[in-house]
């Protein structure tokens, strides 16, 4: 993994805190002056530069020859047999067993 590149130019601004203590970004307007407002042209230039950096840094699926959305290359997992579901009769029988066990325990506790 590559290390992030340091910008060759001065930073675009600095972190500042408003009157409620929230962090905000102050943009560098001139040398030594900062503003919280940014003009549209500068914002678009920053977005384009960031998009170019992301596009050049990360390999795409077509570059590596692998399609991440294709299921053809993936190994097929062996099928697991489905556990048989309990039928209504099985549940009734279980309920009767529980009732008998509780009744037996209750009669032993009373003795």
N, CA, C and O atoms as a printed pandas DataFrame, in Angstrom:
     atom_number atom_name residue_name chain_id  residue_number  x_coord  y_coord  z_coord
0              1         N          UNK        A               1    0.849   -1.170    0.000
1              2        CA          UNK        A               1    0.000    0.000    0.000
2              3         C          UNK        A               1    0.888    1.224    0.000
3              4         O          UNK        A               1    1.866    1.289    0.745
4              5         N          UNK        A               2    0.555    2.192   -0.829
5              6        CA          UNK        A               2    1.405    3.376   -0.938
6              7         C          UNK        A               2    1.051    4.400    0.131
7              8         O          UNK        A               2   -0.079    4.478    0.613
8              9         N          UNK        A               3    2.064    5.176    0.475
9             10        CA          UNK        A               3    1.861    6.222    1.468
10            11         C          UNK        A               3    1.176    7.408    0.795
11            12         O          UNK        A               3    1.386    7.645   -0.394
12            13         N          UNK        A               4    0.361    8.155    1.537
13            14        CA          UNK        A               4   -0.272    9.327    0.956
14            15         C          UNK        A               4    0.779   10.358    0.582
15            16         O          UNK        A               4    1.759   10.561    1.299
16            17         N          UNK        A               5    0.555   11.005   -0.552
17            18        CA          UNK        A               5    1.486   12.021   -1.021
18            19         C          UNK        A               5    1.286   13.322   -0.265
19            20         O          UNK        A               5    0.157   13.717    0.026
20            21         N          UNK        A               6    2.381   13.978    0.046
21            22        CA          UNK        A               6    2.291   15.284    0.678
22            23         C          UNK        A               6    2.098   16.321   -0.429
23            24         O          UNK        A               6    2.736   16.223   -1.477
24            25         N          UNK        A               7    1.248   17.293   -0.218
25            26        CA          UNK        A               7    1.053   18.297   -1.245
26            27         C          UNK        A               7    2.323   19.131   -1.439
27            28         O          UNK        A               7    3.036   19.446   -0.486
28            29         N          UNK        A               8    2.576   19.473   -2.695
29            30        CA          UNK        A               8    3.754   20.271   -3.018
30            31         C          UNK        A               8    3.545   21.737   -2.673
31            32         O          UNK        A               8    4.508   22.479   -2.483
32            33         N          UNK        A               9    2.290   22.151   -2.593
33            34        CA          UNK        A               9    2.001   23.558   -2.309
34            35         C          UNK        A               9    1.664   23.726   -0.841
35            36         O          UNK        A               9    1.602   22.757   -0.084
36            37         N          UNK        A              10    1.449   24.957   -0.458
37            38        CA          UNK        A              10    1.058   25.231    0.925
38            39         C          UNK        A              10   -0.341   24.678    1.174
39            40         O          UNK        A              10   -1.108   24.488    0.230
40            41         N          UNK        A              11   -0.677   24.419    2.424
41            42        CA          UNK        A              11   -2.007   23.899    2.714
42            43         C          UNK        A              11   -3.093   24.885    2.290
43            44         O          UNK        A              11   -2.878   26.096    2.252
44            45         N          UNK        A              12   -4.267   24.332    1.974
45            46        CA          UNK        A              12   -5.364   25.170    1.506
46            47         C          UNK        A              12   -6.035   25.938    2.625
47            48         O          UNK        A              12   -6.858   26.815    2.363
48            49         N          UNK        A              13   -5.704   25.630    3.856
49            50        CA          UNK        A              13   -6.323   26.344    4.967
50            51         C          UNK        A              13   -5.893   25.765    6.295
51            52         O          UNK        A              13   -4.844   25.131    6.412
52            53         N          UNK        A              14   -6.721   25.993    7.288
53            54        CA          UNK        A              14   -6.409   25.514    8.628
54            55         C          UNK        A              14   -7.700   25.203    9.374
55            56         O          UNK        A              14   -8.785   25.628    8.976
56            57         N          UNK        A              15   -7.565   24.467   10.443
57            58        CA          UNK        A              15   -8.712   24.158   11.292
58            59         C          UNK        A              15   -8.882   25.301   12.285
59            60         O          UNK        A              15   -7.916   25.776   12.882
60            61         N          UNK        A              16  -10.121   25.730   12.450
61            62        CA          UNK        A              16  -10.444   26.774   13.423
62            63         C          UNK        A              16  -11.678   26.319   14.191
63            64         O          UNK        A              16  -12.356   25.376   13.783
64            65         N          UNK        A              17  -11.964   26.977   15.285
65            66        CA          UNK        A              17  -13.114   26.616   16.112
66            67         C          UNK        A              17  -14.060   27.798   16.200
67            68         O          UNK        A              17  -13.634   28.931   16.425
68            69         N          UNK        A              18  -15.360   27.525   16.019
69            70        CA          UNK        A              18  -16.334   28.600   16.106
70            71         C          UNK        A              18  -16.655   28.899   17.569
71            72         O          UNK        A              18  -16.048   28.330   18.476
72            73         N          UNK        A              19  -17.627   29.808   17.788
73            74        CA          UNK        A              19  -17.938   30.239   19.157
74            75         C          UNK        A              19  -18.557   29.132   20.012
75            76         O          UNK        A              19  -18.572   29.248   21.238
76            77         N          UNK        A              20  -19.071   28.055   19.391
77            78        CA          UNK        A              20  -19.625   26.938   20.155
78            79         C          UNK        A              20  -18.617   25.800   20.331
79            80         O          UNK        A              20  -18.931   24.777   20.940
80            81         N          UNK        A              21  -17.411   25.979   19.798
81            82        CA          UNK        A              21  -16.379   24.973   19.950
82            83         C          UNK        A              21  -16.350   23.931   18.852
83            84         O          UNK        A              21  -15.593   22.965   18.946
84            85         N          UNK        A              22  -17.155   24.099   17.812
85            86        CA          UNK        A              22  -17.158   23.155   16.698
86            87         C          UNK        A              22  -15.987   23.449   15.767
87            88         O          UNK        A              22  -15.674   24.611   15.511
88            89         N          UNK        A              23  -15.345   22.413   15.265
89            90        CA          UNK        A              23  -14.233   22.580   14.345
90            91         C          UNK        A              23  -14.762   22.954   12.964
91            92         O          UNK        A              23  -15.715   22.351   12.472
92            93         N          UNK        A              24  -14.148   23.934   12.354
93            94        CA          UNK        A              24  -14.489   24.352   10.993
94            95         C          UNK        A              24  -13.195   24.540   10.207
95            96         O          UNK        A              24  -12.112   24.589   10.791
96            97         N          UNK        A              25  -13.306   24.645    8.905
97            98        CA          UNK        A              25  -12.143   24.843    8.052
98            99         C          UNK        A              25  -12.109   26.294    7.590
99           100         O          UNK        A              25  -13.096   26.819    7.073
100          101         N          UNK        A              26  -10.973   26.925    7.781
101          102        CA          UNK        A              26  -10.769   28.280    7.268
102          103         C          UNK        A              26   -9.857   28.181    6.057
103          104         O          UNK        A              26   -8.762   27.625    6.136
104          105         N          UNK        A              27  -10.320   28.730    4.925
105          106        CA          UNK        A              27   -9.578   28.666    3.682
106          107         C          UNK        A              27   -8.547   29.778    3.631
107          108         O          UNK        A              27   -8.807   30.898    4.070
108          109         N          UNK        A              28   -7.372   29.463    3.091
109          110        CA          UNK        A              28   -6.326   30.465    2.910
110          111         C          UNK        A              28   -6.711   31.328    1.713
111          112         O          UNK        A              28   -6.886   30.820    0.605
112          113         N          UNK        A              29   -6.840   32.634    1.939
113          114        CA          UNK        A              29   -7.176   33.546    0.850
114          115         C          UNK        A              29   -5.924   34.253    0.340
115          116         O          UNK        A              29   -5.672   34.241   -0.864
116          117         N          UNK        A              30   -5.161   34.845    1.184
117          118        CA          UNK        A              30   -3.886   35.464    0.853
118          119         C          UNK        A              30   -2.882   34.954    1.876
119          120         O          UNK        A              30   -3.230   34.212    2.794
120          121         N          UNK        A              31   -1.668   35.353    1.706
121          122        CA          UNK        A              31   -0.655   34.934    2.666
122          123         C          UNK        A              31   -0.994   35.485    4.039
123          124         O          UNK        A              31   -1.017   36.697    4.252
124          125         N          UNK        A              32   -1.256   34.574    4.964
125          126        CA          UNK        A              32   -1.546   34.971    6.334
126          127         C          UNK        A              32   -2.983   35.342    6.615
127          128         O          UNK        A              32   -3.301   35.638    7.767
128          129         N          UNK        A              33   -3.881   35.346    5.631
129          130        CA          UNK        A              33   -5.284   35.659    5.880
130          131         C          UNK        A              33   -6.139   34.431    5.565
131          132         O          UNK        A              33   -5.863   33.676    4.633
132          133         N          UNK        A              34   -7.171   34.263    6.361
133          134        CA          UNK        A              34   -8.033   33.094    6.218
134          135         C          UNK        A              34   -9.491   33.527    6.253
135          136         O          UNK        A              34   -9.833   34.548    6.850
136          137         N          UNK        A              35  -10.353   32.730    5.601
137          138        CA          UNK        A              35  -11.779   33.012    5.565
138          139         C          UNK        A              35  -12.535   31.681    5.588
139          140         O          UNK        A              35  -12.035   30.659    5.117
140          141         N          UNK        A              36  -13.728   31.714    6.135
141          142        CA          UNK        A              36  -14.540   30.500    6.146
142          143         C          UNK        A              36  -15.337   30.336    4.860
143          144         O          UNK        A              36  -15.917   29.276    4.625
144          145         N          UNK        A              37  -15.372   31.337    4.050
145          146        CA          UNK        A              37  -16.077   31.278    2.761
146          147         C          UNK        A              37  -15.099   30.829    1.680
147          148         O          UNK        A              37  -13.912   31.148    1.748
148          149         N          UNK        A              38  -15.587   30.089    0.683
149          150        CA          UNK        A              38  -14.742   29.664   -0.437
150          151         C          UNK        A              38  -15.491   29.958   -1.722
151          152         O          UNK        A              38  -16.713   29.833   -1.786
152          153         N          UNK        A              39  -14.741   30.352   -2.749
153          154        CA          UNK        A              39  -15.400   30.635   -4.020
154          155         C          UNK        A              39  -15.593   29.326   -4.789
155          156         O          UNK        A              39  -14.872   28.354   -4.565
156          157         N          UNK        A              40  -16.560   29.312   -5.684
157          158        CA          UNK        A              40  -16.955   28.116   -6.403
158          159         C          UNK        A              40  -15.823   27.584   -7.274
159          160         O          UNK        A              40  -15.644   26.370   -7.372
160          161         N          UNK        A              41  -15.069   28.455   -7.898
161          162        CA          UNK        A              41  -13.987   28.012   -8.783
162          163         C          UNK        A              41  -12.922   27.241   -8.010
163          164         O          UNK        A              41  -12.423   26.217   -8.476
164          165         N          UNK        A              42  -12.585   27.733   -6.848
165          166        CA          UNK        A              42  -11.565   27.071   -6.055
166          167         C          UNK        A              42  -12.055   25.701   -5.577
167          168         O          UNK        A              42  -11.289   24.737   -5.562
168          169         N          UNK        A              43  -13.320   25.616   -5.189
169          170        CA          UNK        A              43  -13.885   24.356   -4.734
170          171         C          UNK        A              43  -13.895   23.325   -5.864
171          172         O          UNK        A              43  -13.559   22.161   -5.645
172          173         N          UNK        A              44  -14.280   23.748   -7.073
173          174        CA          UNK        A              44  -14.284   22.824   -8.211
174          175         C          UNK        A              44  -12.871   22.348   -8.522
175          176         O          UNK        A              44  -12.672   21.178   -8.847
176          177         N          UNK        A              45  -11.903   23.229   -8.428
177          178        CA          UNK        A              45  -10.516   22.843   -8.691
178          179         C          UNK        A              45  -10.040   21.811   -7.669
179          180         O          UNK        A              45   -9.356   20.851   -8.024
180          181         N          UNK        A              46  -10.399   22.007   -6.408
181          182        CA          UNK        A              46  -10.026   21.040   -5.376
182          183         C          UNK        A              46  -10.695   19.689   -5.614
183          184         O          UNK        A              46  -10.068   18.645   -5.433
184          185         N          UNK        A              47  -11.955   19.703   -6.016
185          186        CA          UNK        A              47  -12.672   18.456   -6.273
186          187         C          UNK        A              47  -12.068   17.713   -7.455
187          188         O          UNK        A              47  -11.930   16.490   -7.410
188          189         N          UNK        A              48  -11.704   18.437   -8.516
189          190        CA          UNK        A              48  -11.103   17.805   -9.684
190          191         C          UNK        A              48   -9.743   17.213   -9.342
191          192         O          UNK        A              48   -9.406   16.122   -9.801
192          193         N          UNK        A              49   -8.962   17.929   -8.539
193          194        CA          UNK        A              49   -7.650   17.427   -8.153
194          195         C          UNK        A              49   -7.784   16.165   -7.296
195          196         O          UNK        A              49   -7.016   15.215   -7.455
196          197         N          UNK        A              50   -8.751   16.163   -6.398
197          198        CA          UNK        A              50   -8.971   14.992   -5.555
198          199         C          UNK        A              50   -9.444   13.807   -6.388
199          200         O          UNK        A              50   -9.038   12.672   -6.139
200          201         N          UNK        A              51  -10.292   14.060   -7.366
201          202        CA          UNK        A              51  -10.790   12.982   -8.221
202          203         C          UNK        A              51   -9.656   12.393   -9.051
203          204         O          UNK        A              51   -9.595   11.177   -9.237
204          205         N          UNK        A              52   -8.763   13.233   -9.550
205          206        CA          UNK        A              52   -7.625   12.741  -10.325
206          207         C          UNK        A              52   -6.701   11.904   -9.447
207          208         O          UNK        A              52   -6.196   10.872   -9.888
208          209         N          UNK        A              53   -6.474   12.340   -8.204
209          210        CA          UNK        A              53   -5.625   11.588   -7.292
210          211         C          UNK        A              53   -6.217   10.221   -7.000
211          212         O          UNK        A              53   -5.498    9.222   -6.982
212          213         N          UNK        A              54   -7.531   10.172   -6.767
213          214        CA          UNK        A              54   -8.183    8.896   -6.479
214          215         C          UNK        A              54   -8.134    7.970   -7.690
215          216         O          UNK        A              54   -7.927    6.765   -7.550
216          217         N          UNK        A              55   -8.324    8.539   -8.878
217          218        CA          UNK        A              55   -8.326    7.722  -10.077
218          219         C          UNK        A              55   -6.938    7.162  -10.367
219          220         O          UNK        A              55   -6.818    6.034  -10.847
220          221         N          UNK        A              56   -5.903    7.919  -10.086
221          222        CA          UNK        A              56   -4.554    7.443  -10.375
222          223         C          UNK        A              56   -4.033    6.494   -9.307
223          224         O          UNK        A              56   -3.183    5.656   -9.609
224          225         N          UNK        A              57   -4.506    6.592   -8.076
225          226        CA          UNK        A              57   -3.997    5.771   -6.981
226          227         C          UNK        A              57   -4.598    4.382   -6.937
227          228         O          UNK        A              57   -3.883    3.419   -6.659
228          229         N          UNK        A              58   -5.881    4.246   -7.201
229          230        CA          UNK        A              58   -6.539    2.948   -7.023
230          231         C          UNK        A              58   -6.657    2.218   -8.355
231          232         O          UNK        A              58   -7.115    2.790   -9.344
232          233         N          UNK        A              59   -6.240    0.947   -8.378
233          234        CA          UNK        A              59   -6.404    0.171   -9.606
234          235         C          UNK        A              59   -7.875   -0.163   -9.811
235          236         O          UNK        A              59   -8.604   -0.410   -8.850
236          237         N          UNK        A              60   -8.294   -0.169  -11.034
237          238        CA          UNK        A              60   -9.687   -0.496  -11.338
238          239         C          UNK        A              60   -9.783   -1.969  -11.693
239          240         O          UNK        A              60   -8.771   -2.643  -11.888
240          241         N          UNK        A              61  -10.982   -2.447  -11.774
241          242        CA          UNK        A              61  -11.201   -3.850  -12.100
242          243         C          UNK        A              61  -10.680   -4.168  -13.492
243          244         O          UNK        A              61  -10.159   -5.262  -13.714
244          245         N          UNK        A              62  -10.805   -3.240  -14.434
245          246        CA          UNK        A              62  -10.347   -3.502  -15.789
246          247         C          UNK        A              62   -8.824   -3.537  -15.858
247          248         O          UNK        A              62   -8.266   -4.203  -16.730
248          249         N          UNK        A              63   -8.139   -2.831  -14.952
249          250        CA          UNK        A              63   -6.680   -2.853  -14.939
250          251         C          UNK        A              63   -6.149   -4.209  -14.495
251          252         O          UNK        A              63   -5.158   -4.693  -15.042
252          253         N          UNK        A              64   -6.786   -4.818  -13.528
253          254        CA          UNK        A              64   -6.292   -6.079  -12.986
254          255         C          UNK        A              64   -6.880   -7.288  -13.701
255          256         O          UNK        A              64   -6.447   -8.416  -13.464
256          257         N          UNK        A              65   -7.856   -7.068  -14.569
257          258        CA          UNK        A              65   -8.464   -8.174  -15.285
258          259         C          UNK        A              65   -9.464   -8.953  -14.462
259          260         O          UNK        A              65   -9.865  -10.047  -14.861
260          261         N          UNK        A              66   -9.879   -8.422  -13.323
261          262        CA          UNK        A              66  -10.827   -9.106  -12.449
262          263         C          UNK        A              66  -12.102   -8.288  -12.376
263          264         O          UNK        A              66  -12.068   -7.072  -12.184
264          265         N          UNK        A              67  -13.214   -8.963  -12.531
265          266        CA          UNK        A              67  -14.505   -8.299  -12.407
266          267         C          UNK        A              67  -15.051   -8.600  -11.017
267          268         O          UNK        A              67  -15.431   -9.740  -10.748
268          269         N          UNK        A              68  -15.102   -7.604  -10.118
269          270        CA          UNK        A              68  -15.555   -7.873   -8.763
270          271         C          UNK        A              68  -17.030   -8.232   -8.671
271          272         O          UNK        A              68  -17.481   -8.747   -7.648
272          273         N          UNK        A              69  -17.789   -7.966   -9.738
273          274        CA          UNK        A              69  -19.223   -8.229   -9.698
274          275         C          UNK        A              69  -19.581   -9.564  -10.338
275          276         O          UNK        A              69  -20.742   -9.973  -10.315
276          277         N          UNK        A              70  -18.610  -10.232  -10.899
277          278        CA          UNK        A              70  -18.868  -11.495  -11.559
278          279         C          UNK        A              70  -18.852  -12.630  -10.548
279          280         O          UNK        A              70  -17.977  -12.693   -9.685
280          281         N          UNK        A              71  -19.811  -13.513  -10.657
281          282        CA          UNK        A              71  -19.851  -14.668   -9.762
282          283         C          UNK        A              71  -19.276  -15.903  -10.438
283          284         O          UNK        A              71  -19.245  -16.972   -9.828
284          285         N          UNK        A              72  -18.821  -15.786  -11.676
285          286        CA          UNK        A              72  -18.310  -16.924  -12.418
286          287         C          UNK        A              72  -16.999  -17.418  -11.823
287          288         O          UNK        A              72  -16.772  -18.625  -11.741
288          289         N          UNK        A              73  -16.139  -16.502  -11.408
289          290        CA          UNK        A              73  -14.815  -16.873  -10.923
290          291         C          UNK        A              73  -14.826  -17.377   -9.490
291          292         O          UNK        A              73  -13.833  -17.943   -9.034
292          293         N          UNK        A              74  -15.892  -17.191   -8.790
293          294        CA          UNK        A              74  -15.948  -17.566   -7.382
294          295         C          UNK        A              74  -16.157  -19.064   -7.232
295          296         O          UNK        A              74  -16.916  -19.661   -7.996
296          297         N          UNK        A              75  -15.500  -19.673   -6.270
297          298        CA          UNK        A              75  -15.731  -21.104   -6.051
298          299         C          UNK        A              75  -17.147  -21.342   -5.542
299          300         O          UNK        A              75  -17.710  -20.522   -4.816
300          301         N          UNK        A              76  -17.689  -22.438   -5.923
301          302        CA          UNK        A              76  -19.050  -22.773   -5.516
302          303         C          UNK        A              76  -18.980  -23.512   -4.184
303          304         O          UNK        A              76  -18.284  -24.519   -4.056
304          305         N          UNK        A              77  -19.688  -23.014   -3.224
305          306        CA          UNK        A              77  -19.696  -23.626   -1.896
306          307         C          UNK        A              77  -20.515  -24.908   -1.952
307          308         O          UNK        A              77  -21.542  -24.960   -2.628
308          309         N          UNK        A              78  -20.067  -25.942   -1.245
309          310        CA          UNK        A              78  -20.857  -27.183   -1.237
310          311         C          UNK        A              78  -22.196  -26.928   -0.566
311          312         O          UNK        A              78  -22.306  -26.172    0.400
312          313         N          UNK        A              79  -23.195  -27.579   -1.107
313          314        CA          UNK        A              79  -24.532  -27.386   -0.557
314          315         C          UNK        A              79  -24.656  -28.098    0.780
315          316         O          UNK        A              79  -24.236  -29.245    0.932
316          317         N          UNK        A              80  -25.233  -27.405    1.735
317          318        CA          UNK        A              80  -25.476  -27.994    3.042
318          319         C          UNK        A              80  -26.875  -28.594    3.031
319          320         O          UNK        A              80  -27.820  -27.974    2.544
320          321         N          UNK        A              81  -27.002  -29.783    3.559
321          322        CA          UNK        A              81  -28.359  -30.338    3.606
322          323         C          UNK        A              81  -29.212  -29.512    4.561
323          324         O          UNK        A              81  -28.784  -29.150    5.657
324          325         N          UNK        A              82  -30.402  -29.232    4.123
325          326        CA          UNK        A              82  -31.294  -28.437    4.968
326          327         C          UNK        A              82  -31.743  -29.260    6.164
327          328         O          UNK        A              82  -32.100  -30.431    6.038
328          329         N          UNK        A              83  -31.716  -28.634    7.301
329          330        CA          UNK        A              83  -32.195  -29.315    8.496
330          331         C          UNK        A              83  -33.705  -29.479    8.350
331          332         O          UNK        A              83  -34.421  -28.547    7.982
332          333         N          UNK        A              84  -34.166  -30.699    8.651
333          334        CA          UNK        A              84  -35.600  -30.924    8.498
334          335         C          UNK        A              84  -36.349  -30.102    9.545
335          336         O          UNK        A              84  -35.969  -30.044   10.715
336          337         N          UNK        A              85  -37.384  -29.496    9.097
337          338        CA          UNK        A              85  -38.179  -28.667    9.995
338          339         C          UNK        A              85  -39.082  -29.550   10.831
339          340         O          UNK        A              85  -39.515  -30.619   10.400
340          341         N          UNK        A              86  -39.348  -29.088   12.009
341          342        CA          UNK        A              86  -40.239  -29.845   12.887
342          343         C          UNK        A              86  -41.673  -29.683   12.417
343          344         O          UNK        A              86  -42.114  -28.599   12.036
344          345         N          UNK        A              87  -42.367  -30.779   12.458
345          346        CA          UNK        A              87  -43.772  -30.737   12.056
346          347         C          UNK        A              87  -44.617  -30.334   13.259
347          348         O          UNK        A              87  -44.121  -30.251   14.382
348          349         N          UNK        A              88  -45.865  -30.093   13.013
349          350        CA          UNK        A              88  -46.784  -29.726   14.073
350          351         C          UNK        A              88  -46.930  -30.864   15.081
351          352         O          UNK        A              88  -47.041  -30.631   16.285
352          353         N          UNK        A              89  -46.929  -32.085   14.578
353          354        CA          UNK        A              89  -47.024  -33.243   15.487
354          355         C          UNK        A              89  -45.786  -33.339   16.376
355          356         O          UNK        A              89  -45.895  -33.666   17.558
356          357         N          UNK        A              90  -44.603  -33.055   15.810
357          358        CA          UNK        A              90  -43.386  -33.068   16.613
358          359         C          UNK        A              90  -43.467  -32.034   17.728
359          360         O          UNK        A              90  -43.064  -32.305   18.859
360          361         N          UNK        A              91  -43.979  -30.866   17.417
361          362        CA          UNK        A              91  -44.083  -29.801   18.417
362          363         C          UNK        A              91  -45.089  -30.165   19.500
363          364         O          UNK        A              91  -44.876  -29.862   20.674
364          365         N          UNK        A              92  -46.179  -30.812   19.113
365          366        CA          UNK        A              92  -47.166  -31.243   20.112
366          367         C          UNK        A              92  -46.565  -32.284   21.044
367          368         O          UNK        A              92  -46.775  -32.239   22.256
368          369         N          UNK        A              93  -45.816  -33.223   20.470
369          370        CA          UNK        A              93  -45.178  -34.255   21.284
370          371         C          UNK        A              93  -44.159  -33.632   22.242
371          372         O          UNK        A              93  -44.079  -34.034   23.402
372          373         N          UNK        A              94  -43.397  -32.672   21.775
373          374        CA          UNK        A              94  -42.439  -31.986   22.632
374          375         C          UNK        A              94  -43.153  -31.263   23.764
375          376         O          UNK        A              94  -42.704  -31.306   24.910
376          377         N          UNK        A              95  -44.250  -30.607   23.456
377          378        CA          UNK        A              95  -45.030  -29.906   24.467
378          379         C          UNK        A              95  -45.529  -30.876   25.533
379          380         O          UNK        A              95  -45.477  -30.566   26.724
380          381         N          UNK        A              96  -46.005  -32.034   25.122
381          382        CA          UNK        A              96  -46.484  -33.039   26.077
382          383         C          UNK        A              96  -45.335  -33.545   26.945
383          384         O          UNK        A              96  -45.523  -33.768   28.141
384          385         N          UNK        A              97  -44.143  -33.731   26.360
385          386        CA          UNK        A              97  -42.984  -34.178   27.140
386          387         C          UNK        A              97  -42.613  -33.144   28.197
387          388         O          UNK        A              97  -42.295  -33.496   29.332
388          389         N          UNK        A              98  -42.655  -31.881   27.824
389          390        CA          UNK        A              98  -42.324  -30.809   28.766
390          391         C          UNK        A              98  -43.343  -30.777   29.899
391          392         O          UNK        A              98  -42.977  -30.638   31.066
392          393         N          UNK        A              99  -44.627  -30.908   29.552
393          394        CA          UNK        A              99  -45.675  -30.917   30.584
394          395         C          UNK        A              99  -45.477  -32.077   31.548
395          396         O          UNK        A              99  -45.603  -31.894   32.759
396          397         N          UNK        A             100  -45.169  -33.276   31.036
397          398        CA          UNK        A             100  -44.951  -34.438   31.898
398          399         C          UNK        A             100  -43.746  -34.229   32.795
399          400         O          UNK        A             100  -43.781  -34.584   33.973
400          401         N          UNK        A             101  -42.664  -33.649   32.244
401          402        CA          UNK        A             101  -41.451  -33.413   33.032
402          403         C          UNK        A             101  -41.719  -32.402   34.138
403          404         O          UNK        A             101  -41.224  -32.569   35.252
404          405         N          UNK        A             102  -42.483  -31.370   33.860
405          406        CA          UNK        A             102  -42.813  -30.366   34.873
406          407         C          UNK        A             102  -43.697  -30.956   35.959
407          408         O          UNK        A             102  -43.517  -30.687   37.147
408          409         N          UNK        A             103  -44.666  -31.773   35.523
409          410        CA          UNK        A             103  -45.556  -32.401   36.506
410          411         C          UNK        A             103  -44.780  -33.351   37.404
411          412         O          UNK        A             103  -45.023  -33.407   38.609
412          413         N          UNK        A             104  -43.844  -34.099   36.822
413          414        CA          UNK        A             104  -43.033  -35.028   37.609
414          415         C          UNK        A             104  -42.170  -34.261   38.602
415          416         O          UNK        A             104  -42.047  -34.662   39.760
416          417         N          UNK        A             105  -41.569  -33.152   38.152
417          418        CA          UNK        A             105  -40.720  -32.343   39.040
418          419         C          UNK        A             105  -41.561  -31.734   40.147
419          420         O          UNK        A             105  -41.135  -31.679   41.301
420          421         N          UNK        A             106  -42.753  -31.279   39.795
421          422        CA          UNK        A             106  -43.633  -30.657   40.788
422          423         C          UNK        A             106  -44.047  -31.676   41.853
423          424         O          UNK        A             106  -44.098  -31.353   43.040
424          425         N          UNK        A             107  -44.341  -32.903   41.427
425          426        CA          UNK        A             107  -44.742  -33.926   42.405
426          427         C          UNK        A             107  -43.569  -34.344   43.284
427          428         O          UNK        A             107  -43.776  -34.675   44.452
428          429         N          UNK        A             108  -42.346  -34.341   42.763
429          430        CA          UNK        A             108  -41.175  -34.660   43.573
430          431         C          UNK        A             108  -40.875  -33.541   44.573
431          432         O          UNK        A             108  -40.448  -33.810   45.696
432          433         N          UNK        A             109  -41.097  -32.295   44.171
433          434        CA          UNK        A             109  -40.865  -31.150   45.057
434          435         C          UNK        A             109  -41.856  -31.131   46.215
435          436         O          UNK        A             109  -41.508  -30.703   47.315
436          437         N          UNK        A             110  -43.091  -31.591   45.983
437          438        CA          UNK        A             110  -44.104  -31.572   47.019
438          439         C          UNK        A             110  -43.892  -32.679   48.035
439          440         O          UNK        A             110  -44.336  -32.566   49.177
440          441         N          UNK        A             111  -43.219  -33.745   47.630
441          442        CA          UNK        A             111  -43.005  -34.859   48.564
442          443         C          UNK        A             111  -41.951  -34.589   49.544
443          444         O          UNK        A             111  -41.663  -35.436   50.390
